[in-house]
Amino acid sequence: MSARKVIWIVLCVLSSALTFGCAKQSGGVIPVVSPSPSPTAVPSVACNTNESTNPNLILIGIGSEATTVTSPYGQIAGYALFDGIDIPGQAQVISKTYAGQPITTTNTVQFTNIELGAGTIFHSAVAFAGKFPPTPYVFPSPAASPVGTVIGNSFWSTGRIPPAQSGLLCFSQEFTLEPGTYYFGDLDYYNTITSYRDVLVVQP
């Protein structure tokens, strides 16, 4: 049994305790929370697997389980470190590894959709040019698809990451890191009341 299969089985067990379902659903629409008030059908998106061999990889989970908190950078929600097993209970600034060490340019990052029991909810992480912009914010059109493999001064996006497929979590592309403080948000949930947004801090 693969490690990814074990991870998803553990997630299903945990979700049962939280009264979330693990049934795989297909199709459907999600609300695109932009200035347009109408839901928009989401096109088919490939489910990327986690095949990184980098021992310094950091996973960032995206989901409603990472509840809103107030950070030194303002309100954040929806994103937290994810070790592949434990579902994070609240959002956190992404500035340290699982071991508590500062994140540096030796690390790499992947985002994964950890939404439980919600087969139609897609998530993403999209770079902002500076701090959190006011809402409603209109994301640039390329943001819906993966853009770039470096988190730094240039624009980057995970694109929409689908929910689990056939019992396996879906992942973004793997990003290398440049030193800096990076603000980002969810294409579909930044303009909601919860406002999925977070900050990644990378040390030299």
C-alpha distance (Angstrom), angle and dihedral (degrees) to the residues before:
residue distance angle dihedral
M1 . . .
S2 3.81 . .
A3 3.80 123.5 .
R4 3.79 90.0 -116.8
K5 3.82 91.2 54.3
V6 3.83 89.9 50.7
I7 3.79 90.4 49.9
W8 3.80 92.3 52.8
I9 3.82 93.0 46.1
V10 3.80 88.5 53.2
L11 3.80 89.8 48.5
C12 3.79 90.8 51.7
V13 3.81 91.7 50.7
L14 3.79 90.4 49.4
S15 3.78 92.4 46.2
S16 3.80 91.6 52.8
A17 3.77 88.4 59.1
L18 3.79 88.5 51.1
T19 3.84 91.7 47.7
F20 3.81 93.2 -113.7
G21 3.79 118.8 134.6
C22 3.79 126.6 -125.4
A23 3.78 98.8 -156.9
K24 3.77 113.5 131.5
Q25 3.78 113.0 -121.6
S26 3.75 128.2 -170.1
G27 3.78 137.1 -152.7
G28 3.78 122.5 1.1
V29 3.78 133.2 119.1
I30 3.77 135.2 -89.0
P31 3.78 127.1 -152.4
V32 3.78 112.7 -99.8
V33 3.77 99.5 -147.2
S34 3.75 101.5 -152.7
P35 3.79 127.2 116.6
S36 3.82 86.6 -72.0
P37 3.83 108.1 91.8
S38 3.81 95.0 -154.8
P39 3.81 124.1 94.0
T40 3.78 113.0 -119.0
A41 3.79 126.3 -149.0
V42 3.79 112.2 -112.5
P43 3.81 115.5 -131.4
S44 3.78 120.9 -126.2
V45 3.82 109.4 -76.8
A46 3.79 125.2 -165.4
C47 3.81 117.8 -115.4
N48 3.80 106.6 -127.6
T49 3.79 117.2 -152.7
N50 3.78 127.5 -138.5
E51 3.79 104.7 -106.9
S52 3.79 99.3 150.5
T53 3.80 117.2 139.7
N54 3.80 93.4 -168.4
P55 3.83 109.1 118.3
N56 3.82 88.3 -155.8
L57 3.81 94.2 59.6
I58 3.80 116.1 134.9
L59 3.80 120.9 -157.2
I60 3.80 119.6 -149.3
G61 3.78 114.3 -162.0
I62 3.81 120.7 -149.3
G63 3.80 119.3 -156.8
S64 3.78 148.5 106.2
E65 3.82 90.3 -91.0
A66 3.83 87.6 74.8
T67 3.80 94.0 76.9
T68 3.80 127.3 -159.9
V69 3.81 120.3 -76.7
T70 3.79 135.1 168.1
S71 3.80 113.2 -113.9
P72 3.82 134.1 178.6
Y73 3.81 85.0 -93.2
G74 3.80 94.8 52.2
Q75 3.78 130.8 -99.3
I76 3.80 115.3 -10.7
A77 3.81 130.6 -178.5
G78 3.77 143.2 164.7
Y79 3.83 100.8 32.0
A80 3.81 132.6 86.0
L81 3.79 141.9 144.8
F82 3.80 109.8 -79.0
D83 3.80 122.2 -160.2
G84 3.79 94.3 -168.0
I85 3.80 93.2 -102.2
D86 3.81 115.3 44.9
I87 3.78 117.7 65.7
P88 3.82 108.2 -136.2
G89 3.80 114.8 -116.2
Q90 3.79 96.8 -151.4
A91 3.77 141.2 9.1
Q92 3.79 118.9 -87.9
V93 3.78 137.8 -171.0
I94 3.81 105.9 -102.4
S95 3.80 100.4 -126.9
K96 3.81 105.1 117.1
T97 3.79 137.6 49.2
Y98 3.80 124.3 -118.8
A99 3.81 87.0 -91.6
G100 3.80 91.3 54.9
Q101 3.80 96.6 -107.9
P102 3.83 121.1 134.8
I103 3.79 114.8 -92.9
T104 3.81 109.5 -110.9
T105 3.78 139.3 175.6
T106 3.83 88.8 -85.3
N107 3.79 88.5 70.4
T108 3.78 127.8 79.8
V109 3.81 127.4 -155.9
Q110 3.78 136.9 -141.8
F111 3.79 126.8 179.8
T112 3.81 122.1 -144.2
N113 3.80 133.5 -170.6
I114 3.82 107.1 -120.7
E115 3.81 97.2 172.0
L116 3.81 106.5 142.3
G117 3.78 125.1 -140.0
A118 3.79 92.9 -3.0
G119 3.77 111.4 109.4
T120 3.80 95.0 176.0
I121 3.82 101.2 48.4
F122 3.79 114.7 104.7
H123 3.81 122.8 -170.9
S124 3.79 135.7 -165.8
A125 3.78 145.6 174.4
V126 3.80 116.6 -133.9
A127 3.82 126.2 -178.6
F128 3.79 122.2 -116.6
A129 3.79 120.9 -150.8
G130 3.79 94.0 -121.0
K131 3.79 128.6 -28.3
F132 3.80 127.7 -6.0
P133 3.81 108.3 -57.5
P134 3.82 120.0 -135.1
T135 3.80 117.8 -94.1
P136 2.92 138.2 -77.5
Y137 3.78 87.6 51.0
V138 3.80 122.3 -179.5
F139 3.79 109.5 -142.3
P140 3.81 117.9 -144.6
S141 3.80 111.6 -99.0
P142 3.85 95.9 -113.4
A143 3.82 89.3 62.9
A144 3.80 92.8 84.6
S145 3.82 90.3 69.0
P146 3.81 131.0 48.1
V147 3.82 112.0 -79.8
G148 3.80 123.9 -174.6
T149 3.78 134.5 -18.2
V150 3.82 98.7 -125.9
I151 3.79 126.7 78.7
G152 3.77 102.5 -148.5
N153 3.79 139.1 93.4
S154 3.81 95.9 -36.9
F155 3.81 124.0 80.7
W156 3.81 115.8 -86.3
S157 3.78 136.2 174.0
T158 3.79 137.1 177.5
G159 3.78 90.1 -147.6
R160 3.79 116.4 -140.7
I161 3.82 110.7 -34.4
P162 3.80 111.9 -152.8
P163 3.79 124.9 -134.1
A164 3.79 118.9 -99.5
Q165 3.80 115.3 -51.8
S166 3.82 121.1 -151.6
G167 3.79 90.1 -14.1
L168 3.81 95.4 -51.3
L169 3.79 127.0 111.9
C170 3.81 118.1 -119.4
F171 3.80 122.2 -130.0
S172 3.78 140.6 -162.5
Q173 3.77 124.0 -121.9
E174 3.82 114.4 -75.8
F175 3.81 114.2 -96.7
T176 3.78 128.7 -153.0
L177 3.80 116.1 -147.8
E178 3.78 138.7 -124.9
P179 3.83 121.9 -163.8
G180 3.79 113.8 -88.7
T181 3.79 147.8 78.7
Y182 3.79 113.6 -78.7
Y183 3.80 128.0 -166.5
F184 3.79 118.7 -158.0
G185 3.80 141.4 164.6
D186 3.80 145.4 -168.0
L187 3.79 115.6 -88.3
D188 3.82 92.7 -140.5
Y189 3.81 102.2 30.7
Y190 3.79 106.2 36.4
N191 3.81 92.6 88.0
T192 3.81 94.4 50.1
I193 3.80 128.1 94.8
T194 3.81 90.4 -99.6
S195 3.82 90.1 47.9
Y196 3.80 105.5 -161.1
R197 3.81 105.4 -134.6
D198 3.78 138.6 136.3
V199 3.80 147.6 165.5
L200 3.80 131.0 -117.2
V201 3.82 117.0 -156.5
V202 3.81 117.1 -162.2
Q203 3.80 121.7 -172.8
P204 3.84 122.3 -152.5
